[in-house]
Amino acid sequence: MGGWTLVLELAQNVSTIGLAAFLTTRLPAIKKALTNSHYRLREKLILVVVFGSFSAVGNWMGIPIFLGALANTRIVGPLAGGLLGGPIVGVGAGILGAIPRYYMGGFTVWASVISNILAGYLAGWVYNRYGPQRINLKIAAATAFAGEAILKLLVLAISQPFEAALRLEKLIALPTMTFNTLAVVFFVYIVHDIFHAQEKAQAASVQQTIRMLHSTSGFIQSGLTKETAGKVAQIIYHETGAAAIAITNTDQVLAFVGLGSDHHQTGMPIVTMATKMMLQTRSTVIINDRKDIGCPNPDCPLTAVIDVPLIVSNELVGSIKLFKTDKAVITPQEAELLQGIADFLSLQLAQQKLDEQQLLLLQIECQMLKAQINPHFFFNTLGTIQALIDVNPKEAGSLIKELAEFYRKNLKHSDESIALQEELASVRNYLRIEKVRFGDKIKVVESVPDELMQQLIPLFSLQLLVENAIRHGLGLKVEPGTIFIRAWQENEVLLVQVEDNGVGMEPQQLALLLENVPERQTHGTGIGLLNIHRRIQRFFGDNYGLQVESVKGTGTIVTLRLPIRRKELA
C-alpha cells in the first residue's frame, strides 16, 4: 500500500470517527454521563460502553497492511475516554476495544491489546492529575501522542519478527500518530464545547430562576391552594413562555394557564397519563410525544410535558408541569429550571412543619441574593436540603437553620467594614453548609489571635476568599484538601490570609488576576477579587490591598493587607 493511499484512508476513518463523536456527544444521555461521571459510577460505566464501542469499531475500520497488522483508530477510544471520564473509563474502554483486536490476530496482536489498555490507564492518570476542567487541547494532544508512542514501542519490543515490526512502523508510524492524535484532540474539543454551552445555559437559567423565586416567594407559605397555585402558575407561565403551566395536588388540578385551558380546568380530577405516572413513581417525568401524555381530548394541542413532583418530608403533595406544543421537545435547561422551582416551592411548603427559625430561609429577598451571594451556592444548598428532607428531616432542619443564619448575618450589614470576629462567624456558617455537600473532602485550619478579633476588614472579603478557595481550588481537585485561615499584625498593618492546596493557577491567569482587562469578563473569581482590591486601595492607598500567589497543581495563597483599625465596642 502506498503512503498517500494510507494517509487518505486514515483521514477518511478519522473523519468518520469525528462525525460519530460529534453526533454521539449530542445525545442527552451521553451529555449527562459526561457531566456526572466525576461523581457517579453509573455514568462511568455508560462512558466505558461508549468509548469502548469507538475503540472496537476502530478495529473493524482498520486498514490491513501485512501479516495481519492494521493501521487503525482503535486507541482513540481509551485515550479520549480516559481524558474525559477518568481511569475506570479509560481502562474499561481499552479492554472492550482490545477484545475484538485479540480475535483478529496478526503478529502485532499482543502489542495492540496491551497498549490499548495502557493508553486508557495513561489518559486516566492525566485526568486525575489535572482534573476534568483543566485538560486543555495541548494536554490532550500530548497524552494522545504518548499513548501512540507506547503502542509503537510495544510493537517493536514484542512483535516477531522484528524486521516485519520495524518495516510496519516505518510505514504507518507517522500517519497513525498524527491522525489518532487529531482525533483525540477533536473529541476533547467537542466535549469542552458542550460544557461551555451548558455553563452559558445554566447561567441564564439561574438568573431566570432567581427572578421567578423572587416573584413567587411567600405565595405558597399558606399552603398549596387553588388561589396560591394560580398566582404561581401565572408567574411561571409569563416568565418561561411555555405553552401551558399546571400545578396539581395528588387528586386534582389546582391551576392551569395557557393552551388547553378549555379542557384542562381548575378543580378537575387528574386525567393525563403523564401525571399518573409521576404520582406512581414520585419522580420527574418527561414526555415528548402527544399520545404518551395521555390527554383524553383528541384536539388537545399539547405535545410535550415535564412533570416535576412536589415532595415535603418524603410525602408527595402535588406537582408542577410545563407543557410545549408544535412537537417541540423539553430541553435539559427547561428541566433544570422547573426542577429548581419545584425544589423551592417544596421548601416553602415544608415551612409549615419547621420552627420559626427555619422559616427565615424562605423570607430572603432573592434580589439581594443576586447582588451579594453566589447563586450556584444558593441552589446547590437548596438541592441538598431537598434531598435531606426526604431521608433525614432533622439534618435538613439543621442545615436550613445554618443557611438562614448565614444569610441573616450577611444581609443585615450596611456598613463597608465588619469586625474580623463577625466575618469569621459568617465564614464558619458558610463552611458548615459546604461541609454537608463536600463531607470530609474539605478541612479548615484557623489561626487567628484573639487580640485581632475586633480589627475591621471589608464586608464579605474573607467570605469571598474562602468561597473562591473552595469553588476554584479544592472543588476542582479530586483528592481532599485543606483551607488555612490566618491573621497576624506587622507594625500597623493587619494581614489576613486564605491558603488552599487546590489546583492552583496558570501563570498567565495569575498575572491578570488583579488587572482590569477585558479577559476579566470571563472570570467571576477575578471580578470579585478585583473589586475588593480596588475598594481597599481607594480608601487606604496603594500600599494596601490583595496579594495573590499561586502554583499550578499546588495551590493558591491570597493575602489581605489592611491598616490596623479596631472596632469600638459599646
C-alpha positions as CSV (number, residue, x, y, z in Angstrom):
1,M,0.0,0.0,0.0
2,G,1.3,3.4,-1.0
3,G,2.0,6.1,1.7
4,W,-0.6,8.5,0.2
5,T,-3.2,5.9,0.0
6,L,-2.7,5.0,3.7
7,V,-2.9,8.7,4.6
8,L,-6.2,9.2,2.7
9,E,-7.8,6.1,4.2
10,L,-6.7,7.1,7.7
11,A,-8.1,10.6,7.1
12,Q,-11.4,9.1,6.0
13,N,-11.6,6.9,9.1
14,V,-10.8,9.8,11.4
15,S,-13.4,12.0,9.7
16,T,-15.9,9.2,10.3
17,I,-14.9,8.8,13.9
18,G,-15.1,12.6,14.4
19,L,-18.6,12.8,12.9
20,A,-19.8,9.9,15.0
21,A,-18.2,11.5,18.1
22,F,-20.0,14.8,17.4
23,L,-23.4,13.2,17.0
24,T,-23.0,10.8,19.9
25,T,-22.0,13.5,22.4
26,R,-25.1,15.4,21.5
27,L,-27.3,12.7,22.8
28,P,-28.9,13.7,26.2
29,A,-27.9,10.5,27.9
30,I,-24.3,10.9,26.9
31,K,-24.2,14.6,27.8
32,K,-25.5,13.6,31.3
33,A,-22.9,10.9,31.6
34,L,-20.0,13.2,30.6
35,T,-21.3,15.8,33.1
36,N,-21.8,13.4,36.1
37,S,-19.1,10.8,35.5
38,H,-16.8,12.5,38.0
39,Y,-19.3,11.7,40.8
40,R,-21.3,8.6,39.8
41,L,-20.2,5.0,38.8
42,R,-23.3,4.5,36.7
43,E,-22.2,7.3,34.3
44,K,-18.7,6.0,34.2
45,L,-20.0,2.6,33.0
46,I,-22.1,4.3,30.3
47,L,-18.9,6.1,29.1
48,V,-17.0,2.8,29.2
49,V,-19.5,1.3,26.7
50,V,-19.5,4.4,24.5
51,F,-15.7,4.9,24.3
52,G,-15.2,1.1,24.2
53,S,-17.5,0.9,21.2
54,F,-15.5,3.6,19.4
55,S,-12.4,1.5,20.1
56,A,-14.0,-1.7,18.9
57,V,-15.2,0.0,15.7
58,G,-11.7,1.4,15.2
59,N,-10.5,-2.2,14.8
60,W,-13.1,-3.1,12.2
61,M,-12.3,0.1,10.2
62,G,-8.7,-0.8,10.3
63,I,-6.6,-0.8,7.1
64,P,-4.8,-4.1,6.5
65,I,-1.0,-3.7,6.0
66,F,0.6,-7.1,6.0
67,L,0.8,-10.3,8.2
68,G,-2.5,-9.3,10.0
69,A,-1.2,-5.9,11.1
70,L,-3.6,-3.0,10.9
71,A,-3.4,0.8,10.7
72,N,-6.5,1.9,12.7
73,T,-8.1,4.3,15.2
74,R,-8.7,1.7,18.0
75,I,-6.6,3.6,20.5
76,V,-8.7,6.8,20.2
77,G,-11.5,5.3,22.3
78,P,-9.5,4.6,25.5
79,L,-7.4,7.8,25.2
80,A,-10.5,10.1,24.8
81,G,-12.4,8.0,27.4
82,G,-9.6,8.3,30.0
83,L,-9.2,12.0,29.4
84,L,-12.9,12.7,29.7
85,G,-14.0,10.1,32.3
86,G,-11.0,9.0,34.3
87,P,-9.1,5.7,34.8
88,I,-12.2,3.5,35.0
89,V,-13.5,4.8,31.7
90,G,-10.0,4.7,30.0
91,V,-9.1,1.2,31.1
92,G,-12.6,-0.1,30.6
93,A,-12.8,1.3,27.0
94,G,-9.3,-0.1,26.4
95,I,-10.4,-3.6,27.4
96,L,-13.5,-3.5,25.3
97,G,-11.5,-2.4,22.3
98,A,-8.8,-5.0,22.9
99,I,-11.2,-8.0,22.9
100,P,-12.1,-7.8,19.1
101,R,-8.5,-7.0,18.3
102,Y,-7.3,-10.1,20.1
103,Y,-9.6,-12.3,17.9
104,M,-8.5,-10.6,14.8
105,G,-4.9,-12.0,15.3
106,G,-1.8,-10.9,13.4
107,F,1.8,-10.7,14.5
108,T,1.2,-7.4,16.4
109,V,-1.9,-8.7,18.3
110,W,-0.3,-8.7,21.8
111,A,1.3,-5.3,21.4
112,S,-2.0,-3.9,20.2
113,V,-4.0,-5.5,23.1
114,I,-1.6,-4.4,25.9
115,S,-1.1,-0.8,24.5
116,N,-4.9,-0.3,24.2
117,I,-5.3,-0.9,28.0
118,L,-2.1,1.1,28.9
119,A,-3.2,4.0,26.8
120,G,-6.5,4.1,28.7
121,Y,-4.7,4.0,32.0
122,L,-2.3,6.8,31.0
123,A,-5.2,9.0,29.9
124,G,-7.0,8.3,33.2
125,W,-3.8,9.2,35.2
126,V,-3.8,12.6,33.3
127,Y,-7.4,13.0,34.3
128,N,-6.6,12.5,37.9
129,R,-3.5,14.7,37.7
130,Y,-5.2,17.8,36.2
131,G,-8.9,17.4,36.9
132,P,-11.6,17.2,34.2
133,Q,-12.0,21.0,33.7
134,R,-8.3,21.7,33.3
135,I,-7.4,19.3,30.5
136,N,-6.9,21.6,27.5
137,L,-6.1,20.7,23.9
138,K,-2.4,20.8,24.4
139,I,-2.6,18.3,27.3
140,A,-4.9,16.1,25.2
141,A,-2.5,16.1,22.2
142,A,0.5,15.3,24.4
143,T,-1.4,12.4,26.1
144,A,-2.6,11.0,22.7
145,F,0.9,11.3,21.3
146,A,2.3,9.4,24.3
147,G,-0.3,6.7,24.0
148,E,0.6,6.2,20.4
149,A,4.3,6.1,21.3
150,I,3.6,3.3,23.8
151,L,1.9,1.3,21.0
152,K,4.8,1.8,18.7
153,L,7.4,0.8,21.3
154,L,5.5,-2.3,22.2
155,V,5.2,-3.3,18.6
156,L,8.9,-3.0,18.2
157,A,9.7,-4.7,21.5
158,I,7.5,-7.8,21.5
159,S,6.2,-8.4,17.9
160,Q,8.1,-11.0,15.9
161,P,9.7,-11.0,13.5
162,F,11.4,-7.7,14.5
163,E,12.2,-6.9,10.8
164,A,8.5,-7.0,10.0
165,A,7.6,-4.8,13.0
166,L,10.3,-2.3,12.0
167,R,9.0,-2.3,8.4
168,L,5.4,-1.8,9.6
169,E,6.2,1.2,11.8
170,K,8.3,2.9,9.2
171,L,5.2,2.7,7.0
172,I,2.4,3.7,9.5
173,A,4.0,5.4,12.5
174,L,3.8,9.0,11.3
175,P,0.3,8.9,9.8
176,T,-1.3,6.9,12.6
177,M,0.3,9.1,15.3
178,T,-0.8,12.3,13.5
179,F,-4.4,11.3,12.7
180,N,-5.1,9.5,16.0
181,T,-3.8,12.5,18.0
182,L,-6.0,14.8,16.0
183,A,-9.0,12.5,16.6
184,V,-8.4,12.6,20.4
185,V,-8.0,16.4,20.4
186,F,-11.2,16.7,18.4
187,F,-13.0,14.5,20.9
188,V,-11.9,16.7,23.9
189,Y,-12.7,19.9,21.9
190,I,-16.3,19.0,21.2
191,V,-16.9,17.8,24.8
192,H,-15.4,21.1,26.1
193,D,-17.7,22.9,23.7
194,I,-20.7,21.1,25.2
195,F,-19.6,22.0,28.7
196,H,-19.2,25.7,27.7
197,A,-22.7,25.8,26.1
198,Q,-24.1,24.1,29.3
199,E,-22.5,26.7,31.5
200,K,-23.9,29.6,29.5
201,A,-27.4,28.0,29.5
202,Q,-27.1,27.3,33.2
203,A,-26.1,30.9,33.9
204,A,-29.2,32.1,32.1
205,S,-31.3,29.6,33.8
206,V,-30.0,30.7,37.2
207,Q,-30.9,34.3,36.6
208,Q,-34.4,33.3,35.3
209,T,-35.0,31.1,38.3
210,I,-33.9,33.9,40.7
211,R,-36.5,36.2,39.1
212,M,-39.2,33.6,39.5
213,L,-38.3,32.7,43.0
214,H,-38.3,36.4,43.9
215,S,-41.8,36.7,42.4
216,T,-43.3,33.6,43.9
217,S,-41.6,33.9,47.4
218,G,-44.3,33.8,50.0
219,F,-47.3,32.7,47.9
220,I,-47.1,29.0,49.0
221,Q,-46.3,29.6,52.6
222,S,-50.0,29.4,53.5
223,G,-50.3,26.0,51.7
224,L,-51.0,24.6,48.3
225,T,-54.4,26.0,47.4
226,K,-56.1,26.9,44.2
227,E,-55.5,30.6,44.9
228,T,-51.8,30.3,45.6
229,A,-51.2,27.8,42.8
230,G,-53.0,30.1,40.3
231,K,-50.7,33.0,41.2
232,V,-47.5,30.9,40.9
233,A,-48.6,29.3,37.6
234,Q,-49.3,32.7,36.1
235,I,-45.8,34.0,37.0
236,I,-44.0,30.9,35.7
237,Y,-46.2,30.9,32.5
238,H,-45.3,34.5,31.6
239,E,-41.6,34.1,32.6
240,T,-40.9,30.9,30.7
241,G,-43.0,31.5,27.6
242,A,-44.3,27.9,27.9
243,A,-47.4,26.7,26.0
244,A,-49.0,26.0,29.4
245,I,-48.2,25.6,33.1
246,A,-50.2,23.5,35.5
247,I,-50.0,22.8,39.3
248,T,-51.8,19.9,40.9
249,N,-52.1,18.2,44.2
250,T,-52.4,14.4,44.3
251,D,-56.1,14.4,43.3
252,Q,-57.0,17.4,41.1
253,V,-55.8,20.3,39.0
254,L,-55.2,23.4,41.2
255,A,-54.2,25.7,38.4
256,F,-53.8,25.6,34.6
257,V,-52.7,28.5,32.5
258,G,-52.2,28.6,28.7
259,L,-53.2,26.4,25.7
260,G,-55.6,23.6,26.5
261,S,-57.2,25.5,29.4
262,D,-60.6,24.9,27.7
263,H,-60.5,21.3,28.8
264,H,-57.7,21.2,31.4
265,Q,-59.7,23.2,34.0
266,T,-59.1,24.0,37.7
267,G,-60.8,21.6,40.0
268,M,-60.9,18.7,37.5
269,P,-59.5,15.4,38.6
270,I,-56.2,14.3,37.2
271,V,-56.7,12.6,33.9
272,T,-53.3,12.7,32.0
273,M,-51.2,9.6,32.0
274,A,-48.1,11.7,32.5
275,T,-49.3,12.9,35.9
276,K,-50.5,9.5,36.9
277,M,-47.0,8.1,36.0
278,M,-45.4,10.9,38.2
279,L,-47.7,10.1,41.1
280,Q,-46.8,6.4,40.8
281,T,-43.0,6.8,40.5
282,R,-42.7,10.0,42.6
283,S,-40.1,11.2,40.2
284,T,-39.8,13.7,37.3
285,V,-41.5,12.6,34.1
286,I,-40.5,14.0,30.7
287,I,-42.7,13.1,27.6
288,N,-42.1,14.4,24.1
289,D,-44.9,12.6,22.4
290,R,-48.6,13.8,22.4
291,K,-50.1,10.4,22.6
292,D,-47.9,9.4,25.6
293,I,-49.2,12.5,27.6
294,G,-52.5,10.7,27.7
295,C,-54.9,13.6,27.4
296,P,-58.4,12.1,26.6
297,N,-59.3,15.2,24.5
298,P,-58.3,14.3,20.8
299,D,-58.0,18.0,20.0
300,C,-55.5,18.8,22.8
301,P,-52.7,20.9,21.3
302,L,-50.1,20.0,23.9
303,T,-47.3,17.7,22.6
304,A,-44.6,17.6,25.3
305,V,-44.6,17.9,29.1
306,I,-42.2,17.8,32.0
307,D,-44.0,16.9,35.3
308,V,-41.9,17.5,38.5
309,P,-43.2,16.3,41.9
310,L,-43.5,18.5,44.9
311,I,-42.3,16.4,47.9
312,V,-42.3,17.6,51.5
313,S,-40.8,15.5,54.3
314,N,-40.9,12.4,52.0
315,E,-44.6,13.0,51.2
316,L,-45.8,13.7,47.7
317,V,-48.1,16.7,47.9
318,G,-48.5,17.6,44.2
319,S,-46.6,18.5,41.0
320,I,-45.8,21.4,38.7
321,K,-46.0,20.8,34.9
322,L,-44.6,22.7,31.9
323,F,-46.2,22.0,28.5
324,K,-45.0,22.6,25.0
325,T,-46.7,22.4,21.6
326,D,-45.9,22.1,17.9
327,K,-43.8,18.9,18.5
328,A,-41.2,20.9,20.4
329,V,-39.2,18.9,23.0
330,I,-38.3,19.6,26.6
331,T,-34.7,20.8,26.8
332,P,-32.3,20.0,29.7
333,Q,-32.3,23.7,30.6
334,E,-36.1,23.7,30.9
335,A,-35.9,20.5,33.0
336,E,-33.3,22.1,35.3
337,L,-35.3,25.3,35.6
338,L,-38.5,23.6,36.6
339,Q,-36.7,21.3,39.0
340,G,-35.2,24.3,40.7
341,I,-38.7,25.9,41.0
342,A,-40.2,22.7,42.3
343,D,-37.4,22.4,44.9
344,F,-38.0,25.9,46.1
345,L,-41.8,25.5,46.3
346,S,-41.4,22.3,48.2
347,L,-39.2,24.1,50.7
348,Q,-41.9,26.8,51.1
349,L,-44.4,24.1,51.8
350,A,-42.0,22.5,54.2
351,Q,-42.0,25.6,56.4
352,Q,-45.4,24.6,57.8
353,K,-43.5,21.7,59.5
354,L,-40.5,23.6,60.7
355,D,-40.0,26.1,63.5
356,E,-39.8,29.9,63.2
357,Q,-36.0,30.0,62.9
358,Q,-36.1,27.5,60.0
359,L,-38.6,29.7,58.2
360,L,-36.1,32.6,57.9
361,L,-34.6,30.9,54.9
362,L,-37.8,31.3,52.9
363,Q,-38.0,35.1,53.6
364,I,-34.7,36.0,52.0
365,E,-35.0,38.5,49.2
366,C,-33.7,36.9,46.0
367,Q,-32.7,40.3,44.5
368,M,-30.3,40.7,47.5
369,L,-29.1,37.2,46.9
370,K,-28.4,38.0,43.2
371,A,-26.3,41.1,44.2
372,Q,-24.3,39.6,47.1
373,I,-24.4,35.8,47.2
374,N,-23.2,33.3,44.7
375,P,-26.5,31.8,43.2
376,H,-24.8,28.5,42.5
377,F,-24.1,28.1,46.2
378,F,-27.7,29.0,47.0
379,F,-29.2,26.5,44.6
380,N,-26.7,23.7,45.4
381,T,-27.7,24.1,49.1
382,L,-31.4,24.1,48.2
383,G,-30.9,20.8,46.4
384,T,-29.0,19.4,49.3
385,I,-31.8,20.4,51.7
386,Q,-34.5,18.9,49.4
387,A,-32.6,15.6,49.4
388,L,-32.2,15.6,53.2
389,I,-35.8,16.4,53.8
390,D,-36.6,13.0,52.2
391,V,-34.2,11.0,54.2
392,N,-33.2,13.0,57.3
393,P,-35.7,15.8,58.2
394,K,-33.8,16.6,61.3
395,E,-30.5,17.3,59.5
396,A,-32.4,19.2,56.8
397,G,-33.8,21.5,59.5
398,S,-30.4,22.0,61.0
399,L,-29.0,22.9,57.6
400,I,-31.8,25.4,57.0
401,K,-31.0,27.0,60.3
402,E,-27.4,27.3,59.2
403,L,-28.3,28.8,55.9
404,A,-30.9,31.2,57.4
405,E,-28.3,32.3,59.9
406,F,-25.7,32.8,57.1
407,Y,-28.0,35.0,55.1
408,R,-29.3,36.9,58.1
409,K,-25.8,37.8,59.1
410,N,-24.8,38.7,55.6
411,L,-27.8,40.8,54.7
412,K,-28.1,42.8,57.9
413,H,-24.9,44.8,57.5
414,S,-25.0,48.1,55.7
415,D,-21.5,49.3,56.7
416,E,-18.4,48.9,54.5
417,S,-16.5,47.2,57.3
418,I,-17.1,44.4,59.8
419,A,-15.1,43.1,62.8
420,L,-12.9,40.1,61.9
421,Q,-14.7,38.1,64.6
422,E,-18.1,38.7,62.9
423,E,-16.7,37.9,59.5
424,L,-15.2,34.7,60.8
425,A,-18.5,33.7,62.3
426,S,-20.2,34.2,58.9
427,V,-17.4,32.2,57.2
428,R,-17.9,29.3,59.7
429,N,-21.6,29.3,58.9
430,Y,-20.8,29.1,55.2
431,L,-18.3,26.3,55.8
432,R,-20.7,24.2,57.9
433,I,-23.1,24.4,55.0
434,E,-20.5,23.4,52.4
435,K,-19.4,20.5,54.7
436,V,-22.8,18.9,54.2
437,R,-22.1,18.8,50.4
438,F,-18.4,18.0,50.4
439,G,-18.1,16.0,53.6
440,D,-14.5,15.2,54.6
441,K,-13.2,16.5,51.3
442,I,-12.6,19.9,52.8
443,K,-10.7,20.6,56.0
444,V,-10.3,24.1,57.5
445,V,-7.5,25.2,59.9
446,E,-7.8,28.6,61.6
447,S,-5.0,30.6,63.2
448,V,-6.3,34.0,64.3
449,P,-5.1,35.6,67.6
450,D,-7.8,36.8,70.0
451,E,-6.3,40.3,70.1
452,L,-7.1,40.7,66.4
453,M,-10.7,39.7,66.5
454,Q,-12.1,43.3,66.7
455,Q,-10.0,44.6,63.8
456,L,-12.1,45.9,60.9
457,I,-12.0,44.3,57.5
458,P,-14.1,44.9,54.3
459,L,-17.5,43.3,54.5
460,F,-17.7,39.9,52.7
461,S,-13.9,40.0,51.9
462,L,-12.9,36.9,53.9
463,Q,-16.0,35.1,52.9
464,L,-15.3,35.7,49.2
465,L,-11.7,34.4,49.6
466,V,-12.8,31.2,51.3
467,E,-15.6,30.7,48.7
468,N,-13.1,31.1,45.9
469,A,-10.7,28.6,47.5
470,I,-13.5,26.0,47.6
471,R,-15.1,26.7,44.2
472,H,-11.9,27.3,42.1
473,G,-9.3,25.5,44.2
474,L,-10.5,22.5,46.2
475,G,-13.7,22.0,44.2
476,L,-11.8,21.1,41.0
477,K,-9.4,18.8,42.9
478,V,-10.1,15.0,43.1
479,E,-8.4,14.4,46.4
480,P,-9.4,16.0,49.8
481,G,-7.9,19.4,50.5
482,T,-7.3,22.0,53.3
483,I,-8.0,25.7,53.7
484,F,-5.8,27.7,56.1
485,I,-7.2,30.9,57.5
486,R,-4.5,33.1,59.2
487,A,-4.2,36.6,60.6
488,W,-1.3,38.5,62.1
489,Q,0.0,42.0,62.7
490,E,3.1,43.6,61.3
491,N,3.7,47.1,62.8
492,E,0.5,49.0,62.0
493,V,-0.6,46.6,59.2
494,L,-3.2,43.8,59.5
495,L,-2.6,40.7,57.3
496,V,-5.4,38.2,56.8
497,Q,-4.5,35.2,54.6
498,V,-6.5,32.3,53.0
499,E,-4.4,29.5,51.6
500,D,-5.7,26.3,49.8
501,N,-3.8,23.3,48.5
502,G,-6.1,23.1,45.5
503,V,-5.4,23.0,41.7
504,G,-3.7,26.4,41.6
505,M,-3.5,28.7,38.5
506,E,-1.6,29.1,35.3
507,P,1.0,32.0,35.4
508,Q,-0.9,33.8,32.7
509,Q,-4.2,33.8,34.7
510,L,-2.4,34.8,37.9
511,A,-0.7,37.8,36.1
512,L,-4.1,39.2,35.0
513,L,-6.0,38.4,38.2
514,L,-5.9,41.9,39.7
515,E,-5.7,43.8,36.5
516,N,-8.7,45.5,34.9
517,V,-8.6,43.9,31.5
518,P,-11.2,42.6,29.0
519,E,-10.3,39.0,29.9
520,R,-11.8,39.6,33.3
521,Q,-15.3,39.3,31.9
522,T,-14.8,35.5,31.7
523,H,-13.6,35.0,35.2
524,G,-16.2,35.6,38.0
525,T,-13.5,35.0,40.6
526,G,-11.3,37.7,39.2
527,I,-14.1,40.3,39.3
528,G,-14.7,39.6,43.0
529,L,-11.1,39.9,43.9
530,L,-10.5,42.9,41.8
531,N,-13.5,44.7,43.4
532,I,-12.1,44.1,46.9
533,H,-8.6,45.1,45.9
534,R,-9.7,48.4,44.3
535,R,-12.0,49.2,47.2
536,I,-9.2,48.8,49.7
537,Q,-6.8,50.9,47.6
538,R,-9.4,53.6,47.1
539,F,-9.9,54.1,50.8
540,F,-6.4,53.4,52.2
541,G,-3.9,53.8,49.3
542,D,-1.7,51.7,47.1
543,N,0.2,50.1,50.0
544,Y,-2.8,48.1,50.8
545,G,-5.0,45.6,49.0
546,L,-4.7,41.9,47.9
547,Q,-1.6,39.8,47.1
548,V,-2.1,36.6,45.2
549,E,0.4,33.8,44.9
550,S,-0.4,30.5,43.1
551,V,1.5,27.5,41.7
552,K,-0.3,25.3,39.2
553,G,-1.1,21.9,40.8
554,T,0.0,23.1,44.2
555,G,-2.5,25.7,45.5
556,T,-3.2,29.4,46.0
557,I,-2.5,31.9,48.7
558,V,-4.4,35.2,48.9
559,T,-3.3,37.8,51.5
560,L,-5.4,40.8,52.5
561,R,-3.3,43.8,53.6
562,L,-5.1,46.4,55.7
563,P,-4.3,49.2,58.1
564,I,-4.9,48.5,61.8
565,R,-8.5,49.7,62.6
566,R,-10.1,48.4,65.8
567,K,-13.9,48.2,66.1
568,E,-15.1,50.4,69.1
569,L,-17.1,48.1,71.4
570,A,-20.2,49.6,73.0
